Amino acid sequence: MHYVVTSVDVHGRIGDRTPLRRLGWEPGQPVSISLAGRAIVVGNEPGSPATVTRQGYLRLPASVRHTLRLQPGDRLLVASHFDAGKLVAYPTAVLDQMLLAYQSTNQPGAPE
């Protein structure tokens, strides 16, 4: 796994290209972009109309940005899953919820 925290620009591009490079995805690579709950899941999908941009960025479709209420400058935790050949991105609001849930179940004296 490879993790980065990066922002979304005004055009919906994810700023850090490292996760794509680590997966071996080149400019023009067809990808599928979907939502799993409030996480963005991107996979290598031959024949898909969505592609890695010519500059090597992942551009999130407007429908995904609107559904998750992502604005330019919002940050995402992006995880490259090498074994699955996928990239998953989590908005910070989702990270807040996950961390609070984890903390509440892992407090000293909490039932295990």
Summary of the structure (lengths in Angstrom):
residues: 112
radius of gyration: 15.2
end to end distance: 27.5
largest distance: 53.0
contacts: 299
relative contact order: 0.24
helix: 22%
strand: 33%
